[in-house]
Amino acid sequence: MKDEKSTARSLPSADTERRNAADVEDGRAGSGAALNAVLHGAGSDRAAAPTARAGTGIRVLKRNMKRNGSRGCVTRKTRFGSRERDWLKGDTQRGCVCLYGASEPQPTASGPQTSSSGQPDLKLVLCSTNTPAEELCAQRDVQGLYLQLHGDLIRRLDPSERPLQMVYDYLTAMGYEDPLRVQQEAANSDLSCMIRFYSALLYRPGQHHMEKHATNPMDHGNRHIRPVSHLVTGSHSLVVSQTISLVDLSCYSLEEVPEYLFYCQDITHLNLRHNFMRLDGPGGLANFNRFAQLRSLNLSHNGLGVFPESVCEIQTLTELYLSCNGLSAVPARIHNLQSLQTLCLDGNRLAALPEELGSLVQLCSLGLSFNDFPQIPAVLERLCALDKLAMAGNKVETLDLCGLLRMTHIKSIDLRLNGLRCVRSETVEPVKHLLQLDVRDNHLCALDLSSACSLETLQCQRNQLTALTLSGFTLRTLHANNNRLTTINIYPVPNQLTHMDLSRNLLEYLPDWVCDSRKIEVLDVSHNLLSELPARLLSSLSLRKLLAGNNRLERLAELLDHVPLETLDLQHNRLRELPESLFYKALNLKSLNVSANGLETIPPSSQSEESLSTLQELYLTGNHLNENCAALLVGHQNLRVLHMAYNQLLSFPASKLSKLEVLEELNVSGNKLKSIPSTVSSCKRLHSLIAHSNHISVFPEVLTLPEIKLVDVSCNEQTEILLPDSLPSTLQELDLTGNSSLMLEHKTLNLFSHISTLKLDQKPTVSAGDAQASSTLWDHGYAEMCGQRNKLCVSVLAVDRFGDSTEAAYGIFDGDRNEEVSRLLQCTMGDVLAEEIQHSSVDSVYMCNTFLTSHRKLGMAGQKLGASALLCYIHHESSEPGSYFSLTVANVGTCQAVLCRDGQPLALSKVFSLEQSAEETERVKLAKAIITEDNKVSGVTCCSRLLGCSYLFPWVLPKPWVHTEPLCSQDEFLILGNKALFQKVSYQEAVSTVLAVREPRAAAKKLCTLAQSYGCRDNVGAVVVALHIGEDSCTCEPPLLTAEPRGCLAPTPLPISVSPGDPATPSSSSGIASEFNSEMSASEVGSEAGSTASDEHPSSGTTARPERRCSLHPAATLCNTGPLPSLGPGVHTALFQRQPSSATFSSNQSDNGLDSDDEAPLEGVISNGSKLEVEVDIHCCAFQLRSNPPESPKDLDGRHESRGLDYATKMRLQNSVVVSATNGCLLAVCGREISDLKKSPSTSSLFGKKLSNGSVVAPEDSHNIIEVALEAPKKKSGYFAAPAQQDPEDQLIIPPSLEQDVREQLRGQSPVVPGPPPPSTPPSARDPNWDQPNPTVPGLHPSTILQQDVYDTAL
């Protein structure tokens, strides 16, 4: 970025500064009200604003800036002069506001507000939290400032609102706690994707540029207009001449409607939701009584603050929507609306209703949900037309059935999420009018509704019920799951009952009335303590779906007659056999799941050779079945899905498999199969073959099938693959990992090139020395399966050697139904963590900041999309040098971590789901979010904390749960999984499964396979980390001694002394050579998303953690555990490489690339259908060994004399250098550098075929780096620096005895092209926050870089 000049305006004088410091308020106090001002514009601080403009110390740094990654505006010396930095450091309540100039608003992820691709001018304004908007406007000579949140709507700031304080409140609500960090983040230009200020717009509110989006502005057939571009910009004659009845102006940032609209007297429906409507002005709400025929008015989400009484004059209204406006009272003038039939007041702060509301005799729908009512308002007794009471999310603690007797018109009551503790029934008089009652998610311990004799539907799940009594006269539906029920009393027998859910209770038996119910069709009694099912229940002539899994059933009674049963789930019981007549008595049975039992055989499909079975799905995983059972499957000729994983199959009869002609999915993993019969080619509809963890040596003959999509033969004994001349175009995923003897020819790899997901083991190129130095304290395996989805939305981060060989990082990210966010997190979070641990040694601080920074780096992709995330960091306790390892876990959303300690599961994470966290539910309620009936925030997500989904702020936050657990020798392994995994597999079963398998990759595969066999249809992911931490484990830092030379020659050992440099700083960028499909366009995600640079907070020596020593090696002597995997002792390589990626976070406006104005066509961006291949900056060697604190210059000079390098090592370094001219810069990679590249999460996946979704997995082996470099698109420029060069003073000393030999050897080598000498200015101790110079490669000390010989070879 070019240096910009600031304006000539000087900073305030010292006296002014003292006065201003006295006026600065604590920006973090009372952040709730200020945050409300940020979101809605209501409640802004209109208290005494400074009268003198100079008192606030405003200074504008005028720039025409190009946004450059995530480089903070206040962390670069080129951004501010010394005076500005000194002024900022004087008080954390001073800061910088990024003010965007006259331009159209930022493009939104969805909605009508799109803009041109040009970036607006950005000016940096120095001010304090006490500086009001009017002062900023006066200083810049503009009419007003505008605020845009999350790339969505734009509203005008009130003159008294304070922009910097608003940003501080926003960041504090996100989760930042340190005032200094808040000050730094507030000046980061990447924050503009969440909160952005404009000094002027090309349009004024009320005259939006909607003509761009008007495809059919006036549809006379529907008498509807949206958007009303011609109404806004057209003439009077056009409006008057048209007949318009429906006008939709929602989500247009309007402060008032166009005045021309009042001339159209035929408008009956006006939608103005999600705007910023005001009372005053020509088109304000005060003039809405001019609409003579208006019947429906929607003013929801306008931040009104008060009820607009002028609306009460529109007597023709029949529908009025005022949800989410912060209303605290309803005026008495509401009685004027005598025609009103629907009134929606959800999501406000109402605690009472006026008596005048009772005069609205036609009101039949009243929404009062998510307010502050402590009880049911008495005025509702007079609303005789009202039939539904919608009061979810209030503060009603007691429901009096006697009071309901006076509301005979109420038939449906919704009191979920109220904190309800008691339902009183003190009268014997029956409540005949109540038909539906919803009391979910309350605190009820007992519920007696026997007096509600007409009750048809009851929902009481997720309470603490131990007793439930109901009337069965008219009962049709009962949902009582997730309670503590041991029995249920219903009298009389509910003969109208059709659907009953009693799952997750404590039932030991089923009441007799269950079998007597004549119309019951769906019964869910899973996750109870049932030991048997009544025979009458199984023979019911009405039951179609029975879910009885996770109980204690030991046998099933024989079916007495033909039954209509269609779905039967009996998984996780103790069954050893099934009824002999099951299949020919239940002829309608289409799905049977008996996984995780003790079955040794299955019943025949029929009594004769002719079978009438209609079975389509059969799940037999986790039993004791052998190959003889396969013969019994022949009769199920309609079978589409067959899971027989983890049984005892030695073979699968070829003749039997050929009979299953309509089979679509076959899973025979975890058996002892040596081959898949060739008759599998007869299954023409087969699209998925999963056969991992067997002994298969011959590749199945499935590549000729016309519909094959997935083939998984991992963890087998494959040696070669015989392929047809061409592969089917439908093949999307092929997993060949875990086949150690498999050798693939180049021709085979070419045939596989079109497969979107190809999983291969990486070639073994790690030398013995590097293998010896690699960590043996832990290793990992992972698995990801997409299930029935078309795309995989789960990503994995796994680095066994994070930073140094005694640290590790693992993570899992679940985007639910989007793949973009999870992969962006996978690409950035590792580097962000490595950077944050340089700034703080407090686990809760650096983990929290890692999540918050990653949330910001999602850019535009994180505005509308989100993902659950879990990150684990294995490290030493920095405060205890002699300690063992600790595990720090942080998570948001529903991803979970479980530690196996002494064979028992230990949960390390917290599930942030509304259904599982009462604390989070209460927080979301207090923020006045609307929780829909499916328990989702605004109908979007069930999670209360996510990375991304910033448009749901402050209801959904990115602040994580952080927990640190000290590790001990009893800790055997760690399991990470997403929501889908742990919904189907309990903690105890997951631990038992891994204990039985041990090998991490096979264990992860088994966990995912079990989840799918148990009924999981979503994406499922698992990471298993095996821990080998014993009591005698050495916890020293890696040594800084000379690595023992490797090679065929016997070198003469020469002492090499290189002083340790600064503690390594992680990569300033993160990018993964990943490949995945994108549903979002580059313009949607790329222009702001994926800011992967992480260099706004360079590390400093003051915050780096000291070298750690264990109790076994307390002295200052180094623990010699093996050679360092680097160029030399203490050497920190600095290499950069660009890799092609299909990540969607780049375009011609990308933050981490060049702007479109800087060069003409953007090179390196390759469009391939829905796949977008984009260059991603890979900062290699991001995580270096952390060494001792830097020595003094005197010590460094004294040690130059003793430096040297043996002859053989020198020759080996020269001979192993590979050079690429890719992207216009030289790339040198040698053998030891490759091992350093592997240590970086950013580059750990560069050494092999791209994984299923680009998952970052530190490979044990690597492909040839030349192949990777050749595939990279060539680009001659970029924002990253060139490879760092050696210090001129850092020379290699060759002993005189070897000098002649060296010269002779050098004559046989290619000519050396030395790089330009780097600056030799030694680093100085600077303030880590404001005084950082232009960055060089983090972690490099000029005096520690050896001579690098580079051969100029063009690829």
Disulfide bonds with the S-S distance in Angstrom:
none
